[in-house]
């Protein structure tokens, strides 16, 4: 699914030089390297501020905590996402209100989200997720939130460098945008790391305090925060990698286009609601309208639910990795069933049964793409 050995070999000298500078400084937590990365990240996202932290999960917790969200509050989020999206809401004592997704984008359905938001009197925030590298289309939800002073938090763990269909960069649209720099992300650290970007100075100050136990001034703590500081070595690595991110994102887009073209030649179609009779039973990801940019953190196809397990087995036999993101909707997770809505979330549940991620990473060659397509087509063809 990913070749970090190839990625790091290409930039090894840059990394080692930056590590040597950190070692010489003997400043290993926060400090100059972290401040430099925060400044670079804010600029990349066209935001005023960036506050680093220990992980993407902590970024979500800090953002919610900075808004003083807690017991009695509700936060709307999509039901199709990584567990941390809803777990952080629940950990604060608040209630996640799950909404369904758009089957084409796999992101929250803004119409369904707006309907649920209007039915939730104690709604305190919207937590949207930019899944697999495509920015959520907020539609009527955005002006509705603006009119009522409801903040939007953007979980962009998989979407650094993405642009929406109106030309806005990730980090420009939300009150706070949260990133994960887990090693497998498009911008990956050498361990856990995360950050929040915002253009609100008050929130920047609050986030900066909360990540160091709630310290307001030296030795004085106004509230209970957490220990969530970024290591300087991680910041140094991320600064180096950030300089290559745009090139890596362009490579991911070119490889995704190659997948699209090859699958299209074999009868697949961009994601639409139903599989067409007589065609290859496979849907490719829906492209992002210009001037938007998808970052293709994952290249996620859809196949009929009864064909997915045999396809995974066939790809494994051919030496090809694949993975399911995510096998259950958040409302179906055992730890979150107390928040399950009365009505089924049909598109979320369908996506959980049909989606499959295929390998895609910047160092992947065109020959490898062709091999994956050939083996996938063979496994799904009628004669099999």
TORFI-687258 format. One record per residue (C-alpha): residue number from 1; x, z negated, y. Coordinates in steps of 0.2 Angstrom, whole numbers, plus 5000, padded with zeros to 4 digits. Layout:
BEGIN
    k     u     w     v
  NUM     X     Z     Y
...
% end
This chain:
BEGIN
    k     u     w     v
    1  5000  5000  5000
    2  5015  4997  5012
    3  5034  4999  5012
    4  5041  4985  5023
    5  5059  4988  5015
    6  5059  5006  5022
    7  5052  5000  5039
    8  5065  4986  5041
    9  5080  4997  5035
   10  5076  5009  5049
   11  5077  4995  5063
   12  5089  4983  5054
   13  5103  4984  5067
   14  5091  4981  5081
   15  5083  4966  5072
   16  5100  4958  5068
   17  5106  4960  5086
   18  5090  4951  5092
   19  5092  4938  5079
   20  5110  4934  5084
   21  5104  4932  5102
   22  5092  4919  5096
   23  5104  4910  5085
   24  5117  4909  5100
   25  5103  4902  5111
   26  5099  4889  5098
   27  5081  4889  5105
   28  5070  4892  5090
   29  5052  4888  5095
   30  5044  4895  5111
   31  5058  4898  5124
   32  5064  4915  5132
   33  5061  4926  5117
   34  5043  4921  5115
   35  5040  4923  5134
   36  5048  4940  5133
   37  5036  4945  5119
   38  5021  4938  5127
   39  5025  4948  5143
   40  5027  4964  5133
   41  5011  4961  5123
   42  5001  4958  5139
   43  5008  4974  5146
   44  5004  4984  5130
   45  4986  4978  5131
   46  4984  4980  5150
   47  4979  4962  5151
   48  4987  4949  5163
   49  4992  4936  5150
   50  4997  4934  5132
   51  4998  4917  5123
   52  5007  4917  5107
   53  5003  4906  5092
   54  5007  4903  5074
   55  4994  4915  5066
   56  4979  4926  5068
   57  4968  4912  5061
   58  4975  4900  5074
   59  4972  4913  5088
   60  4953  4914  5083
   61  4952  4895  5083
   62  4961  4893  5099
   63  4950  4906  5108
   64  4934  4897  5102
   65  4941  4880  5106
   66  4946  4886  5123
   67  4927  4890  5126
   68  4923  4873  5121
   69  4912  4879  5106
   70  4907  4866  5094
   71  4893  4858  5085
   72  4876  4864  5090
   73  4883  4881  5096
   74  4881  4898  5088
   75  4893  4912  5088
   76  4888  4930  5082
   77  4900  4939  5071
   78  4899  4954  5058
   79  4896  4949  5040
   80  4909  4962  5034
   81  4927  4955  5038
   82  4941  4944  5033
   83  4935  4926  5029
   84  4944  4918  5044
   85  4932  4927  5056
   86  4918  4915  5051
   87  4928  4901  5044
   88  4935  4897  5061
   89  4918  4896  5069
   90  4912  4884  5055
   91  4928  4874  5056
   92  4923  4869  5074
   93  4906  4864  5068
   94  4897  4879  5076
   95  4886  4891  5066
   96  4891  4909  5062
   97  4876  4921  5065
   98  4880  4936  5054
   99  4875  4953  5059
  100  4875  4969  5049
  101  4887  4984  5051
  102  4886  5002  5055
  103  4889  5011  5039
  104  4899  5025  5048
  105  4912  5013  5057
  106  4911  4998  5046
  107  4911  4988  5062
  108  4896  4977  5069
  109  4880  4987  5072
  110  4877  4984  5091
  111  4859  4987  5089
  112  4857  4974  5075
  113  4869  4962  5084
  114  4859  4963  5100
  115  4843  4959  5091
  116  4850  4944  5083
  117  4858  4938  5099
  118  4841  4939  5107
  119  4834  4928  5093
  120  4848  4915  5095
  121  4844  4903  5110
  122  4860  4892  5107
  123  4872  4908  5107
  124  4888  4904  5115
  125  4899  4919  5111
  126  4900  4935  5102
  127  4915  4937  5090
  128  4917  4956  5086
  129  4930  4963  5074
  130  4939  4979  5075
  131  4940  4983  5056
  132  4954  4993  5048
  133  4960  4999  5066
  134  4945  5006  5074
  135  4938  4997  5090
  136  4920  4991  5088
  137  4907  5001  5098
  138  4898  4987  5108
  139  4885  4998  5116
  140  4871  4988  5124
  141  4878  4972  5118
  142  4892  4972  5132
  143  4880  4973  5147
  144  4868  4961  5139
  145  4883  4948  5137
  146  4889  4951  5155
  147  4872  4948  5162
  148  4870  4931  5153
  149  4888  4925  5154
  150  4891  4926  5136
  151  4909  4929  5132
  152  4915  4942  5119
  153  4930  4937  5108
  154  4938  4952  5100
  155  4946  4950  5083
  156  4959  4964  5084
  157  4970  4958  5070
  158  4970  4975  5062
  159  4969  4986  5078
  160  4984  4983  5090
  161  4986  4999  5100
  162  4969  5006  5097
  163  4958  5014  5111
  164  4939  5014  5112
  165  4929  5030  5115
  166  4928  5027  5133
  167  4947  5026  5135
  168  4949  5007  5136
  169  4964  4999  5126
  170  4962  4985  5115
  171  4964  4969  5125
  172  4955  4977  5141
  173  4937  4974  5135
  174  4935  4956  5129
  175  4936  4939  5137
  176  4949  4935  5124
  177  4957  4947  5111
  178  4965  4939  5096
  179  4979  4947  5086
  180  4987  4943  5069
  181  5005  4948  5066
  182  5005  4944  5047
  183  5019  4955  5039
  184  5007  4968  5033
  185  4999  4971  5050
  186  5003  4987  5060
  187  5014  4976  5071
  188  5020  4963  5058
  189  5032  4948  5060
  190  5043  4942  5046
  191  5031  4928  5042
  192  5015  4921  5050
  193  5012  4924  5069
  194  4998  4927  5081
  195  4993  4929  5099
  196  4978  4929  5111
  197  4978  4941  5127
  198  4966  4937  5142
  199  4965  4941  5160
  200  4958  4924  5164
  201  4971  4913  5171
  202  4961  4897  5167
  203  4959  4902  5149
  204  4978  4906  5148
  205  4982  4888  5154
  206  4970  4881  5142
  207  4976  4891  5127
  208  4994  4886  5132
  209  4989  4868  5131
  210  4979  4868  5115
  211  4993  4876  5105
  212  5004  4861  5109
  213  4993  4847  5104
  214  4983  4848  5120
  215  4998  4843  5131
  216  4993  4845  5149
  217  5010  4839  5157
  218  5025  4832  5149
  219  5020  4819  5137
  220  5002  4818  5143
  221  4988  4825  5132
  222  4971  4828  5139
  223  4963  4833  5123
  224  4966  4836  5104
  225  4974  4853  5101
  226  4984  4859  5087
  227  5003  4863  5083
  228  5003  4882  5084
  229  5019  4888  5092
  230  5027  4904  5089
  231  5045  4904  5082
  232  5058  4913  5093
  233  5065  4923  5078
  234  5047  4930  5075
  235  5045  4934  5094
  236  5062  4943  5093
  237  5057  4953  5078
  238  5040  4957  5086
  239  5048  4963  5102
  240  5059  4975  5093
  241  5044  4982  5083
  242  5033  4983  5098
  243  5045  4996  5104
  244  5041  5007  5089
  245  5023  5003  5088
  246  5016  5019  5097
  247  5027  5030  5086
  248  5021  5021  5070
  249  5003  5023  5076
  250  5005  5042  5079
  251  5012  5043  5061
  252  4997  5034  5054
  253  4985  5045  5063
  254  4994  5061  5056
  255  4994  5054  5038
  256  4975  5050  5040
  257  4972  5068  5046
  258  4981  5074  5031
  259  4971  5064  5020
  260  4955  5070  5029
  261  4960  5088  5027
  262  4964  5087  5009
  263  4949  5077  5004
  264  4938  5089  5014
  265  4945  5104  5005
  266  4940  5096  4989
  267  4922  5092  4994
  268  4922  5075  5002
  269  4914  5072  5019
  270  4917  5060  5034
  271  4907  5044  5032
  272  4888  5047  5033
  273  4875  5036  5025
  274  4873  5045  5008
  275  4884  5054  4995
  276  4879  5072  4994
  277  4874  5079  4977
  278  4886  5092  4970
  279  4901  5087  4982
  280  4916  5076  4978
  281  4908  5058  4978
  282  4919  5051  4991
  283  4917  5048  5010
  284  4932  5048  5021
  285  4933  5036  5037
  286  4923  5042  5052
  287  4935  5048  5065
  288  4936  5040  5082
  289  4928  5050  5096
  290  4941  5057  5109
  291  4949  5049  5119
  292  4948  5035  5107
  293  4962  5031  5095
  294  4960  5023  5077
  295  4976  5014  5071
  296  4972  5016  5053
  297  4978  4999  5048
  298  4970  5004  5031
  299  4963  5021  5025
  300  4947  5016  5018
  301  4936  5028  5008
  302  4919  5025  5000
  303  4914  5030  4983
  304  4898  5026  4973
  305  4898  5008  4967
  306  4898  5013  4949
  307  4913  5024  4951
  308  4924  5012  4960
  309  4931  5002  4946
  310  4935  5017  4935
  311  4944  5025  4950
  312  4954  5009  4953
  313  4959  5010  4935
  314  4964  5028  4935
  315  4974  5026  4951
  316  4983  5011  4943
  317  4987  5021  4928
  318  4995  5035  4940
  319  5005  5021  4948
  320  4995  5021  4964
  321  4990  5005  4973
  322  4973  5003  4980
  323  4963  4987  4986
  324  4946  4981  4990
  325  4943  4975  5008
  326  4931  4965  5006
  327  4922  4962  4989
  328  4909  4950  4997
  329  4900  4949  5014
  330  4904  4934  5023
  331  4886  4928  5021
  332  4889  4929  5002
  333  4905  4918  5002
  334  4902  4902  4993
  335  4910  4891  5007
  336  4898  4900  5020
  337  4881  4901  5010
  338  4874  4888  5021
  339  4873  4901  5035
  340  4866  4915  5025
  341  4852  4924  5034
  342  4835  4925  5026
  343  4835  4944  5025
  344  4848  4954  5016
  345  4862  4963  5026
  346  4861  4979  5017
  347  4875  4989  5024
  348  4887  4975  5023
  349  4882  4972  5004
  350  4883  4991  5001
  351  4900  4992  5009
  352  4907  4978  4999
  353  4902  4988  4983
  354  4908  5005  4989
  355  4924  5004  5000
  356  4942  5006  4993
  357  4958  5006  5003
  358  4971  5019  4998
  359  4990  5018  5003
  360  4994  5023  5021
  361  5010  5017  5031
  362  5021  5026  5043
  363  5035  5030  5031
  364  5024  5038  5018
  365  5028  5056  5015
  366  5015  5071  5014
  367  5020  5073  4996
  368  5014  5055  4992
  369  4997  5059  5001
  370  4995  5074  4991
  371  4998  5065  4975
  372  4985  5051  4979
  373  4972  5064  4984
  374  4975  5074  4968
  375  4974  5058  4957
  376  4959  5052  4966
  377  4950  5069  4965
  378  4954  5070  4946
  379  4947  5053  4943
  380  4931  5057  4952
  381  4928  5075  4946
  382  4913  5079  4935
  383  4923  5082  4920
  384  4930  5065  4919
% end
